[in-house]
Amino acid sequence: MGGVISTATDFVVEKLCSCFCLEVHHICRLDKNLKTLVEDMKILEAKRNDVLKFVKREEDRGLQRLSGVDVWLTAVGNIENEARETLMACTSELQGLSLCDGCSRKLVARFRFGKEVVSMLEDVEELKGRKLTEDINALAVPPMRDVVGERDLQPIIVGQDTLLESAWSRLKDGGTQVMGLHGMGGVGKTTLLDQINNKFCGANDGVDIVIWVVVSKVKRNEKIQDEIAKKLGFFTEGDSWKQKTEAEKASSIRSSLKAKRFVLFLDDIWSKVELKDIGVPIPTKENKCKIVFTTRSREVCARMGDTNPVEVSCLDTDKAWELFKEKVGENTLGRHRGIPDLARKVAGKCHGLPLALSVLGETMSSKDTIQEWRLAVKTLTSNAAKFSGMDEILPVLMYSYDSLKEKHVKSCFLYCSLFPEDFEIRKDILIEYWICEGFIQENQSRENAFDEGYSIISSLLRACLLLEEQVDKVKVKMHDVVREMALWVASDLGEHEGRYTVQAGAGLRDIPEVESWVPVRKMSLMNNEIQELSGSPCCPELTTLLLQENKLVTISSEFFRQMPRLLVLDLSRNSWFNGLPEKMSLVALRYLNLSDTHIERLPVGLQESRMLICLNLEFTRSIENVSGMISKFSRLRRLGLRNSYTKLDMSLLEELQLLKYLQVVTIGINSCLVAEKLSNYDRVVKCVKKLDYKDLQDESFRVLTLPTMDNLCDLEIEKCGMAEIKAEGAATSLWNRSPTSPSFLNLSTVFINYCNRLKDLTWLLFAPNLTILNVGHSNQIEYIISQEKATNGVAGTIIPFANLEHFSFYCVPMLKSIYWSALPFQCLKGIRVGGCPNLRKLSLDSESVANVDGFVIQCIERHWTSNIEWEDEATKLRFQASFPY
C-alpha cells in the first residue's frame, strides 16, 4: 500500500514540476543531481591526487609551488567536505519524512537540497575545468630569491662584529658543510646565528631555501620535522601531514630537500641531531648544502661533525663596558659624578657575559642616585643571586647544569663554587677533593679514579661550565656568573642558603656569624685573614671545610667535636699554624691537608680518623717524626712528605710497606742507607711519585742506583756526592738494559744541583717522557748522555729527549755536549744556558725543533753565542732568530 502511495506521490510531483517555472527543477531533478554530484566528486578527487603527485615531483626537481595551486587544493578540500555533509543530511532528512508529514514539508526539503546540489555541481565543474596538469607553469616555477625569512633582532652585540665576519667567511667557504657556534649560556650565540641568517637575505649565492629551527633541550624529531615542513609548505595538505608517521615525514622531507641547495639553522641543540632520522640530506661539497647550529657543548660540536667550532666568548673589559654603558644610558650615568665609577664595578661583576651586561644594564638604567648604585655594588659582591635582574640570568645558565646527566657530575660542578671568584683551581687537587667527598669511587686504582676525574672536568669544560687556564692547562676556574648560578642551585634555588656557606677571599678576620650551623654542608673560608677558630659549632651535616690560606695560629680544643660527617679538611698554607687539638673526633675524615704549616706533630686524637685516605704534610718544616702514627691509617692511599722536615728513614719505610692500599707517596731521602735499601721495599717504590735525594755525602756512597719507579713524575737530586747514577737492573754498566723497558715511564721533571762528582747523566736514556731537565752547579759533568756508555750496547739505539720541552744548564763549567749528534727535539720550546763555557754544540741541526716560531735560546753571557759550533750553515740560519738579542 505504502509503495503505491509513494509512486503516486512521485508521479504527482513530477507532473506539478513540469507545470512550474525553471526553479522547480531543483525539486524534480534532485535524485539525478545527487548521483551526478557523487560521480563528479570522484573525478575531482582523482584529479586532486594527480595534481599532488605532479606538484611533489616538480618540487623534488627544485621548482616551487605557486600559491594558485594551494588555493585550488584548499577549494577542492572545502567542496569535498560540503558534498559529504549535504549527502548525509539529504538522505537522513528525506527518509525521515512519511506520508503523514504531508507533501508540503517534503517539497520544501527537496527544493532546499536541490538548490544546494545544483550550486555544488557548478563549483565542481569549475574546479574540474582548470587544466593544471597540462600547464606546468600553473603548478610550479623556479624558486624565488626570497628563500630566507628575515629574523627580528637587536643590533649585533658590541664586540661581535669581527666574530660575525669570521663565521660568515668560514660558512661561505666551499670546504665547510657543518659549522657549530659554541659557548656558555647568555654569551650571544643565538644573536650571532640571527645575524648569519639575515646575511642570506637578498644574497645572490644560489641557495634555494634557508630553514630555521629552534631545537632546545627537549629534542623531539617530529617537532624539528614539523618546523622544516612549514618552510617546505607541507602543512597546506591539511591534516594529512599530521597523520604521517615520523618515518613518512622523514621520507617527504628527504624527497623535497635532496634536489635543493639548502641552509639549515639549528638553534640551541643539546645533543646530536640525527639528520637521517629527520630526513635532512647530509651536506657535502657536491650538494653545497650547509648546516649551522648553536650549542653550549663543544662535545656536541664534535658529534655533529665540526671538530673546530666557532667559540663565542665573553667580551673583554672595554667591550663589556661599552655594552653596559649602552644599556644604562648616558642620561643615568650623568646623574652623579660618582655613578660612572660604580657602574664600571657593576659591569665588572658580569665578567663580559653579554646576557648579564644587558639585563643588569637595563635594570640599572632607572637608578639615578648614587645610593642605589652603591647598594648595587654591595649586593652583587655579597649575594648576587638576590640582585634585581639575576632571576632572569640564573635560570638561563641553569639549563647547562640540568644538561649534566649524572648526579655525581652535578655534585662535582657545584663543588667548584667553593673557591673564590676568578680562582684558578688545580685539577689534581680538585679531583682529590671529589674522591674524598665520595663523588668518585675510591675502591679503584688511582689511575682509574683520576681518569674519571679528568673526564668529568672535560665534560664541564665542553659544557662551558668551567674555563681552562691556557698556559699549561693544569688549572680551571669558574666564570663568576656561573659561580653565582652554582651557589644558587646548591642552596635549592635560594630556599636554603646556608647549605653552601662560601665567603672565600672576603677579607674576614673572624669566622662569620652563622644563624645556624646545623644545615651547613659545605663551608669555604679560604683566602681570608682568620687567626683563630674558637667555640664548638654544631655541624651534623658538614662534609667539607676549606680554611687554607688564612693566618691561623690556634684552634680551640672543642672546635671539631661536633662535626661527625666531616670528610675534607684543608688547613694548608697557614704558615703560622703550629698544632691541631689533641682530641678531634673526626671519625669520618678522609682528607687532611696540613701542607705549608708549622705543625710540629700529629695529635693523638687523629688516630680516630681511621677512614683517612689522603694526608698531605708537604712543606711542613717543623714536623719531626710521623713514624708510629702513619700505620694507624690503614686505608691511607696518598701520603705527601716532600720538602718536609720528616725524611724517609728505615722505620717509616717499613711502616709504609705495610699499608696495602697505599698508591702515592711524595717524599725526601737524606740517608745513604735508605737510598741503598729502597729497592727492597717494592710496595713503596711502586707508589713513589715525587722524590728528592738530598745531602747524600758519605764517602762510601759512590753510586746511586735508582729503582724502577713507573709512577715517578718529579725527581730532584741536590748536594749529593755520588760519582754515578744508574738505573736498577744494570749489572756493571747502564747499557746492558733493554731500551724497550724504560725504568721511568712517567718521569717528566728532573732537577740536579750541586752534585760535584757526577760525570754524566746517561741514565736519562730510560726517561723517554722527560719534559723538563735542569742541571746546575755541578762542576764535573762533561756529558749529559755519554757516547762511550750508551753505544757499547743496545741502549745506543735509543733516541733520547723525544718529549723534552725545556732544558737549562747553569754553572756546569765542564759540560761539553748534550748528545754526540743532532737530535730531533720535536717538542723543544726553549734552551737556557749560563756558565757553560765548554758547551759548543747544542745537538741541533736544520731539522731539529718542530716549531721554531717562539723557540728561544737564552744565554747569560752574550759572547757565548759567538762560540757555538753549528752543524752547518742551514742550522745556523734556522736558529739565528731564536736568540733574544
ZAMARGU-4260 file (C-alpha; in steps of 0.2 Angstrom, whole numbers, plus 5000, padded with zeros to 4 digits):
<rodrens>
0) 5000/5000/5000 | 5014/5012/5005 | 5023/5008/4989 | 5008/5013/4979 | 5006/5029/4988
5) 5024/5034/4986 | 5024/5030/4967 | 5008/5041/4966 | 5016/5055/4975 | 5031/5055/4964
10) 5020/5055/4949 | 5010/5070/4955 | 5026/5079/4960 | 5034/5076/4943 | 5018/5082/4934
15) 5017/5098/4945 | 5036/5101/4941 | 5033/5102/4923 | 5019/5115/4926 | 5030/5127/4935
20) 5045/5138/4931 | 5063/5133/4930 | 5067/5134/4948 | 5055/5119/4951 | 5069/5108/4943
25) 5078/5109/4959 | 5064/5098/4966 | 5061/5087/4951 | 5079/5083/4947 | 5086/5081/4965
30) 5089/5062/4964 | 5098/5063/4947 | 5108/5078/4953 | 5114/5069/4968 | 5120/5054/4958
35) 5129/5066/4946 | 5137/5075/4961 | 5144/5059/4968 | 5151/5054/4951 | 5159/5072/4948
40) 5167/5072/4966 | 5176/5055/4962 | 5183/5063/4946 | 5188/5079/4956 | 5196/5069/4970
45) 5206/5059/4957 | 5212/5075/4948 | 5217/5082/4966 | 5228/5066/4969 | 5236/5068/4951
50) 5239/5086/4954 | 5248/5082/4971 | 5259/5069/4963 | 5263/5081/4949 | 5267/5095/4961
55) 5278/5084/4973 | 5288/5078/4958 | 5291/5095/4952 | 5296/5101/4969 | 5308/5087/4971
60) 5316/5094/4955 | 5319/5111/4963 | 5303/5120/4957 | 5292/5130/4969 | 5273/5128/4971
65) 5263/5143/4966 | 5250/5150/4978 | 5236/5147/4965 | 5239/5128/4967 | 5237/5130/4986
70) 5221/5139/4983 | 5214/5126/4971 | 5219/5112/4983 | 5210/5121/4998 | 5195/5124/4987
75) 5194/5105/4982 | 5195/5101/5001 | 5181/5113/5005 | 5169/5106/4992 | 5173/5088/4997
80) 5168/5092/5015 | 5152/5101/5009 | 5147/5087/4997 | 5149/5074/5011 | 5139/5084/5023
85) 5125/5088/5010 | 5123/5070/5005 | 5122/5064/5023 | 5109/5077/5028 | 5098/5075/5012
90) 5097/5056/5015 | 5094/5057/5033 | 5080/5071/5032 | 5070/5065/5017 | 5070/5047/5023
95) 5063/5053/5040 | 5048/5061/5031 | 5032/5050/5030 | 5016/5052/5020 | 5008/5058/5036
100) 5020/5073/5037 | 5012/5080/5021 | 5018/5084/5004 | 5022/5102/5008 | 5036/5098/5020
105) 5044/5086/5008 | 5043/5098/4994 | 5051/5111/5004 | 5065/5100/5009 | 5068/5094/4991
110) 5068/5111/4985 | 5081/5117/4998 | 5093/5102/4995 | 5090/5103/4976 | 5096/5121/4976
115) 5112/5117/4986 | 5117/5102/4975 | 5115/5112/4959 | 5126/5126/4966 | 5139/5112/4971
120) 5139/5105/4954 | 5143/5121/4946 | 5158/5123/4958 | 5164/5106/4955 | 5163/5108/4936
125) 5173/5124/4938 | 5186/5116/4948 | 5187/5101/4936 | 5189/5113/4922 | 5205/5120/4927
130) 5219/5112/4917 | 5233/5112/4930 | 5242/5096/4925 | 5243/5102/4907 | 5251/5118/4911
135) 5267/5116/4921 | 5269/5135/4924 | 5252/5135/4933 | 5259/5122/4945 | 5277/5127/4949
140) 5291/5139/4944 | 5309/5141/4948 | 5311/5146/4967 | 5310/5164/4971 | 5325/5174/4978
145) 5317/5177/4995 | 5322/5160/5001 | 5325/5166/5019 | 5314/5173/5032 | 5322/5189/5040
150) 5324/5187/5059 | 5319/5201/5070 | 5334/5205/5081 | 5343/5218/5091 | 5359/5226/5084
155) 5374/5215/5085 | 5382/5213/5102 | 5396/5225/5104 | 5412/5216/5100 | 5404/5203/5090
160) 5406/5211/5073 | 5423/5203/5070 | 5417/5186/5075 | 5402/5188/5063 | 5413/5192/5048
165) 5424/5177/5053 | 5410/5165/5055 | 5402/5171/5039 | 5418/5169/5029 | 5420/5152/5035
170) 5402/5147/5031 | 5404/5153/5013 | 5420/5143/5011 | 5417/5128/5000 | 5425/5116/5012
175) 5413/5120/5026 | 5397/5109/5027 | 5394/5109/5045 | 5398/5124/5057 | 5395/5125/5076
180) 5394/5140/5087 | 5398/5135/5105 | 5399/5145/5121 | 5391/5147/5138 | 5373/5152/5141
185) 5370/5170/5138 | 5386/5173/5128 | 5376/5178/5112 | 5376/5163/5101 | 5358/5165/5095
190) 5361/5183/5091 | 5376/5178/5081 | 5366/5165/5072 | 5352/5178/5069 | 5364/5189/5060
195) 5371/5175/5049 | 5353/5170/5044 | 5350/5188/5039 | 5365/5189/5028 | 5357/5177/5017
200) 5343/5189/5014 | 5345/5195/4996 | 5361/5186/4994 | 5364/5180/4976 | 5373/5164/4981
205) 5362/5150/4973 | 5354/5145/4989 | 5336/5138/4986 | 5330/5138/5004 | 5335/5143/5022
210) 5327/5135/5036 | 5327/5140/5055 | 5323/5128/5069 | 5324/5130/5087 | 5328/5113/5094
215) 5330/5117/5113 | 5334/5104/5127 | 5320/5093/5125 | 5324/5087/5107 | 5309/5079/5098
220) 5312/5074/5080 | 5294/5076/5075 | 5295/5094/5081 | 5310/5098/5070 | 5302/5089/5056
225) 5286/5100/5058 | 5296/5116/5058 | 5305/5111/5042 | 5288/5105/5034 | 5281/5123/5037
230) 5295/5130/5027 | 5293/5117/5013 | 5274/5120/5013 | 5269/5103/5018 | 5256/5110/5030
235) 5245/5116/5016 | 5240/5097/5013 | 5228/5099/5028 | 5228/5085/5041 | 5237/5073/5030
240) 5254/5079/5036 | 5250/5077/5054 | 5244/5059/5051 | 5260/5054/5044 | 5272/5043/5055
245) 5290/5050/5059 | 5297/5039/5045 | 5285/5045/5032 | 5288/5063/5037 | 5307/5060/5035
250) 5304/5052/5018 | 5294/5068/5012 | 5307/5080/5019 | 5321/5070/5011 | 5312/5069/4994
255) 5309/5088/4994 | 5327/5093/5000 | 5338/5081/4990 | 5336/5092/4975 | 5338/5109/4984
260) 5353/5118/4990 | 5348/5122/5007 | 5355/5130/5023 | 5348/5123/5039 | 5350/5133/5056
265) 5348/5123/5072 | 5347/5134/5087 | 5351/5128/5104 | 5355/5110/5102 | 5360/5099/5117
270) 5364/5083/5109 | 5367/5076/5092 | 5353/5079/5079 | 5352/5063/5068 | 5349/5071/5051
275) 5345/5054/5044 | 5330/5051/5056 | 5323/5068/5052 | 5325/5067/5033 | 5338/5080/5030
280) 5351/5075/5017 | 5369/5075/5023 | 5378/5091/5017 | 5393/5088/5005 | 5404/5098/4994
285) 5394/5092/4979 | 5377/5097/4985 | 5384/5113/4993 | 5371/5112/5007 | 5376/5119/5025
290) 5370/5116/5042 | 5374/5129/5056 | 5370/5126/5074 | 5372/5133/5092 | 5376/5123/5107
295) 5384/5125/5124 | 5394/5110/5122 | 5410/5108/5112 | 5407/5089/5113 | 5390/5091/5104
300) 5400/5101/5090 | 5412/5086/5088 | 5397/5074/5087 | 5389/5085/5074 | 5404/5084/5063
305) 5413/5101/5067 | 5429/5097/5077 | 5435/5115/5076 | 5419/5125/5080 | 5417/5144/5082
310) 5419/5149/5100 | 5408/5163/5106 | 5417/5170/5121 | 5413/5183/5134 | 5418/5201/5130
315) 5434/5209/5135 | 5434/5223/5148 | 5432/5238/5136 | 5419/5230/5125 | 5409/5224/5141
320) 5409/5242/5147 | 5403/5248/5130 | 5388/5236/5130 | 5384/5240/5149 | 5385/5259/5146
325) 5374/5257/5131 | 5361/5248/5141 | 5361/5260/5156 | 5361/5276/5145 | 5371/5292/5146
330) 5357/5301/5155 | 5358/5289/5170 | 5377/5289/5170 | 5377/5308/5170 | 5366/5310/5185
335) 5380/5310/5198 | 5399/5311/5195 | 5402/5295/5206 | 5390/5284/5196 | 5402/5280/5181
340) 5415/5273/5193 | 5402/5262/5202 | 5394/5257/5185 | 5411/5251/5180 | 5411/5240/5196
345) 5394/5233/5192 | 5399/5229/5174 | 5415/5221/5181 | 5404/5209/5191 | 5397/5202/5174
350) 5414/5197/5168 | 5410/5200/5150 | 5394/5190/5149 | 5383/5199/5137 | 5366/5192/5145
355) 5372/5198/5162 | 5378/5215/5155 | 5361/5218/5145 | 5350/5213/5159 | 5359/5222/5173
360) 5362/5237/5162 | 5343/5238/5159 | 5339/5236/5177 | 5351/5250/5182 | 5345/5262/5169
365) 5332/5268/5181 | 5344/5270/5195 | 5349/5288/5195 | 5355/5291/5213 | 5372/5287/5220
370) 5365/5277/5235 | 5356/5265/5223 | 5372/5262/5214 | 5382/5259/5230 | 5369/5247/5236
375) 5370/5238/5219 | 5389/5235/5221 | 5387/5229/5239 | 5373/5217/5234 | 5382/5210/5219
380) 5398/5207/5230 | 5389/5199/5245 | 5375/5189/5237 | 5372/5192/5218 | 5358/5180/5217
385) 5347/5192/5227 | 5351/5207/5215 | 5336/5213/5204 | 5338/5205/5187 | 5348/5190/5192
390) 5331/5180/5192 | 5332/5182/5173 | 5350/5177/5171 | 5352/5162/5183 | 5339/5151/5176
395) 5346/5153/5158 | 5363/5147/5164 | 5355/5133/5174 | 5350/5124/5158 | 5368/5119/5156
400) 5368/5112/5174 | 5352/5102/5170 | 5360/5095/5155 | 5373/5086/5166 | 5366/5068/5166
405) 5374/5060/5181 | 5371/5066/5198 | 5389/5064/5204 | 5395/5076/5189 | 5382/5089/5195
410) 5390/5087/5213 | 5407/5089/5206 | 5402/5105/5197 | 5394/5113/5212 | 5409/5109/5222
415) 5419/5121/5211 | 5409/5136/5218 | 5418/5134/5235 | 5433/5143/5228 | 5435/5162/5227
420) 5430/5172/5211 | 5442/5170/5197 | 5452/5157/5207 | 5462/5145/5197 | 5459/5128/5204
425) 5472/5114/5201 | 5464/5100/5193 | 5473/5086/5203 | 5468/5094/5219 | 5450/5096/5214
430) 5449/5078/5209 | 5457/5073/5226 | 5443/5083/5234 | 5430/5074/5224 | 5437/5057/5228
435) 5437/5060/5247 | 5419/5068/5246 | 5414/5051/5238 | 5409/5059/5221 | 5422/5047/5213
440) 5423/5029/5220 | 5440/5026/5229 | 5439/5007/5228 | 5448/5008/5211 | 5466/5011/5206
445) 5471/5029/5207 | 5474/5030/5189 | 5456/5025/5185 | 5449/5037/5198 | 5459/5051/5191
450) 5455/5047/5173 | 5437/5048/5179 | 5440/5065/5187 | 5449/5072/5172 | 5434/5065/5161
455) 5422/5075/5172 | 5432/5091/5171 | 5432/5089/5152 | 5414/5087/5151 | 5412/5103/5162
460) 5424/5112/5150 | 5414/5106/5135 | 5398/5112/5143 | 5406/5129/5146 | 5403/5127/5165
465) 5422/5128/5168 | 5435/5138/5159 | 5453/5131/5157 | 5469/5141/5161 | 5478/5141/5144
470) 5496/5141/5148 | 5499/5123/5154 | 5481/5118/5156 | 5483/5111/5173 | 5470/5123/5181
475) 5452/5128/5179 | 5441/5141/5185 | 5423/5147/5185 | 5415/5162/5177 | 5409/5172/5191
480) 5391/5172/5184 | 5391/5153/5183 | 5398/5153/5200 | 5383/5163/5206 | 5372/5151/5197
485) 5381/5136/5206 | 5379/5143/5223 | 5360/5147/5219 | 5357/5129/5214 | 5367/5122/5229
490) 5355/5132/5240 | 5340/5124/5232 | 5337/5140/5221 | 5339/5151/5236 | 5327/5141/5248
495) 5341/5135/5259 | 5356/5147/5258 | 5366/5140/5272 | 5369/5124/5264 | 5384/5131/5255
500) 5392/5144/5266 | 5405/5152/5255 | 5415/5168/5260 | 5431/5164/5251 | 5443/5179/5249
505) 5431/5190/5258 | 5444/5198/5269 | 5437/5190/5285 | 5447/5191/5301 | 5435/5181/5311
510) 5423/5166/5307 | 5407/5173/5301 | 5392/5173/5311 | 5380/5160/5305 | 5362/5159/5311
515) 5363/5140/5312 | 5377/5129/5308 | 5366/5114/5308 | 5361/5114/5289 | 5378/5119/5283
520) 5385/5105/5271 | 5400/5114/5263 | 5409/5129/5271 | 5423/5138/5262 | 5433/5152/5271
525) 5449/5150/5262 | 5459/5165/5257 | 5455/5176/5272 | 5464/5183/5287 | 5456/5172/5301
530) 5468/5170/5315 | 5458/5159/5327 | 5445/5146/5327 | 5435/5145/5343 | 5419/5138/5350
535) 5411/5121/5346 | 5399/5124/5332 | 5386/5110/5329 | 5388/5104/5311 | 5380/5087/5309
540) 5379/5089/5290 | 5396/5097/5286 | 5407/5087/5275 | 5419/5100/5268 | 5428/5114/5277
545) 5441/5124/5267 | 5452/5135/5278 | 5468/5136/5268 | 5477/5152/5265 | 5472/5161/5281
550) 5483/5167/5296 | 5478/5154/5308 | 5488/5152/5324 | 5476/5142/5335 | 5461/5131/5335
555) 5451/5128/5351 | 5451/5111/5358 | 5432/5109/5356 | 5431/5116/5338 | 5430/5100/5329
560) 5420/5090/5342 | 5403/5091/5333 | 5407/5088/5315 | 5404/5069/5314 | 5402/5069/5295
565) 5417/5080/5290 | 5426/5072/5276 | 5438/5085/5269 | 5448/5097/5280 | 5460/5109/5272
570) 5471/5119/5283 | 5486/5121/5271 | 5496/5137/5268 | 5493/5144/5286 | 5511/5147/5289
575) 5510/5151/5307 | 5498/5137/5312 | 5508/5125/5324 | 5496/5112/5331 | 5479/5103/5330
580) 5469/5100/5345 | 5473/5084/5354 | 5455/5077/5353 | 5447/5080/5336 | 5434/5066/5335
585) 5434/5067/5316 | 5429/5049/5314 | 5424/5051/5295 | 5438/5062/5290 | 5446/5056/5273
590) 5456/5071/5268 | 5468/5081/5278 | 5479/5094/5271 | 5492/5102/5283 | 5505/5107/5270
595) 5515/5123/5272 | 5511/5125/5290 | 5522/5125/5306 | 5513/5110/5313 | 5526/5101/5324
600) 5517/5084/5327 | 5501/5074/5323 | 5489/5074/5338 | 5485/5058/5346 | 5467/5061/5343
605) 5469/5060/5324 | 5471/5041/5327 | 5452/5041/5327 | 5452/5046/5309 | 5454/5028/5303
610) 5445/5032/5287 | 5459/5044/5281 | 5464/5041/5263 | 5474/5057/5260 | 5487/5065/5271
615) 5497/5080/5265 | 5512/5086/5275 | 5522/5093/5262 | 5532/5109/5266 | 5530/5106/5285
620) 5547/5112/5290 | 5544/5109/5309 | 5536/5092/5310 | 5550/5080/5316 | 5543/5062/5315
625) 5527/5053/5310 | 5533/5036/5312 | 5521/5026/5323 | 5507/5036/5318 | 5506/5033/5299
630) 5502/5014/5301 | 5486/5019/5311 | 5479/5025/5295 | 5476/5008/5287 | 5466/5015/5272
635) 5479/5028/5268 | 5481/5030/5249 | 5491/5046/5247 | 5505/5052/5259 | 5514/5069/5255
640) 5530/5072/5264 | 5541/5080/5251 | 5550/5095/5257 | 5545/5091/5274 | 5557/5091/5289
645) 5552/5072/5291 | 5563/5062/5279 | 5561/5043/5274 | 5570/5033/5287 | 5570/5014/5289
650) 5557/5014/5302 | 5545/5024/5291 | 5550/5014/5276 | 5545/4998/5285 | 5529/5006/5291
655) 5524/5012/5273 | 5527/4994/5266 | 5513/4988/5277 | 5500/5000/5270 | 5491/4989/5257
660) 5480/5002/5250 | 5495/5015/5248 | 5496/5022/5230 | 5505/5038/5230 | 5520/5044/5241
665) 5530/5060/5239 | 5545/5060/5250 | 5563/5065/5253 | 5578/5054/5257 | 5594/5061/5266
670) 5600/5044/5272 | 5613/5034/5261 | 5606/5018/5270 | 5588/5021/5265 | 5594/5026/5247
675) 5603/5009/5246 | 5589/4999/5253 | 5574/5007/5245 | 5573/4995/5230 | 5569/4981/5243
680) 5553/4989/5248 | 5543/4986/5232 | 5526/4992/5238 | 5534/5009/5242 | 5544/5010/5226
685) 5528/5007/5216 | 5520/5022/5225 | 5533/5035/5224 | 5528/5050/5213 | 5539/5064/5219
690) 5556/5060/5226 | 5571/5071/5232 | 5588/5065/5236 | 5597/5077/5247 | 5614/5078/5257
695) 5620/5060/5252 | 5638/5064/5256 | 5645/5048/5263 | 5662/5045/5256 | 5657/5026/5253
700) 5642/5031/5244 | 5649/5031/5226 | 5634/5025/5216 | 5616/5030/5217 | 5605/5016/5210
705) 5588/5021/5206 | 5575/5008/5207 | 5562/5005/5193 | 5549/5018/5198 | 5535/5018/5185
710) 5525/5031/5194 | 5539/5043/5197 | 5535/5060/5190 | 5547/5073/5198 | 5565/5069/5204
715) 5577/5081/5212 | 5595/5077/5217 | 5604/5090/5227 | 5620/5091/5236 | 5625/5073/5234
720) 5642/5066/5232 | 5640/5050/5222 | 5650/5049/5206 | 5637/5040/5196 | 5619/5037/5194
725) 5612/5020/5187 | 5596/5013/5183 | 5591/4997/5193 | 5595/4981/5183 | 5611/4987/5176
730) 5625/4975/5182 | 5641/4983/5178 | 5635/4997/5166 | 5619/5005/5161 | 5620/5000/5143
735) 5615/4982/5147 | 5597/4987/5150 | 5585/4984/5136 | 5579/5001/5128 | 5561/4993/5126
740) 5559/4993/5145 | 5562/5010/5152 | 5563/5012/5170 | 5555/5029/5172 | 5540/5030/5160
745) 5531/5044/5169 | 5546/5054/5174 | 5544/5072/5167 | 5554/5083/5178 | 5572/5081/5184
750) 5582/5094/5194 | 5600/5090/5198 | 5610/5103/5208 | 5627/5104/5217 | 5632/5086/5213
755) 5650/5089/5210 | 5657/5071/5207 | 5645/5067/5193 | 5652/5065/5176 | 5637/5061/5166
760) 5618/5058/5166 | 5617/5044/5154 | 5603/5035/5164 | 5591/5048/5157 | 5590/5037/5142
765) 5577/5027/5152 | 5566/5043/5155 | 5558/5044/5137 | 5544/5056/5143 | 5555/5069/5151
770) 5549/5086/5148 | 5560/5097/5159 | 5578/5095/5163 | 5588/5107/5174 | 5606/5104/5179
775) 5616/5117/5189 | 5631/5120/5200 | 5639/5103/5196 | 5657/5105/5192 | 5662/5088/5184
780) 5648/5084/5172 | 5655/5083/5155 | 5641/5075/5145 | 5623/5073/5148 | 5622/5057/5138
785) 5640/5049/5137 | 5643/5041/5120 | 5655/5028/5127 | 5642/5022/5140 | 5627/5022/5128
790) 5635/5015/5112 | 5643/4999/5120 | 5626/4990/5120 | 5608/4991/5113 | 5605/5007/5123
795) 5614/5016/5109 | 5598/5013/5098 | 5588/5025/5109 | 5584/5042/5103 | 5583/5052/5119
800) 5573/5068/5124 | 5559/5065/5111 | 5547/5074/5123 | 5559/5087/5131 | 5551/5104/5131
805) 5564/5114/5141 | 5582/5111/5147 | 5593/5123/5157 | 5611/5121/5161 | 5619/5134/5174
810) 5636/5134/5181 | 5641/5117/5173 | 5659/5123/5168 | 5665/5106/5161 | 5649/5102/5151
815) 5654/5098/5133 | 5639/5091/5125 | 5621/5086/5127 | 5622/5071/5115 | 5636/5066/5102
820) 5625/5070/5087 | 5610/5081/5082 | 5593/5076/5089 | 5575/5079/5083 | 5569/5088/5099
825) 5552/5089/5091 | 5544/5096/5107 | 5558/5108/5112 | 5552/5125/5116 | 5567/5133/5124
830) 5585/5132/5130 | 5594/5141/5144 | 5612/5141/5146 | 5624/5150/5158 | 5641/5147/5165
835) 5645/5133/5152 | 5660/5139/5143 | 5664/5122/5135 | 5647/5119/5128 | 5649/5122/5110
840) 5637/5111/5102 | 5618/5110/5106 | 5614/5094/5096 | 5603/5104/5084 | 5603/5103/5065
845) 5592/5110/5052 | 5578/5098/5055 | 5578/5100/5074 | 5563/5108/5083 | 5546/5106/5075
850) 5540/5124/5079 | 5554/5137/5078 | 5542/5151/5080 | 5543/5156/5098 | 5558/5144/5101
855) 5570/5154/5112 | 5589/5151/5116 | 5593/5161/5132 | 5611/5163/5137 | 5618/5173/5152
860) 5634/5178/5143 | 5631/5186/5126 | 5648/5181/5120 | 5644/5163/5122 | 5634/5163/5106
865) 5648/5168/5095 | 5657/5152/5101 | 5643/5140/5096 | 5648/5127/5083 | 5633/5124/5072
870) 5630/5108/5062 | 5630/5118/5046 | 5625/5135/5039 | 5607/5129/5037 | 5606/5125/5055
875) 5614/5142/5060 | 5601/5151/5049 | 5586/5141/5056 | 5590/5146/5074 | 5598/5163/5072
880) 5581/5171/5076 | 5579/5161/5092 | 5591/5172/5102 | 5583/5187/5111 | 5597/5198/5106
</rodrens>
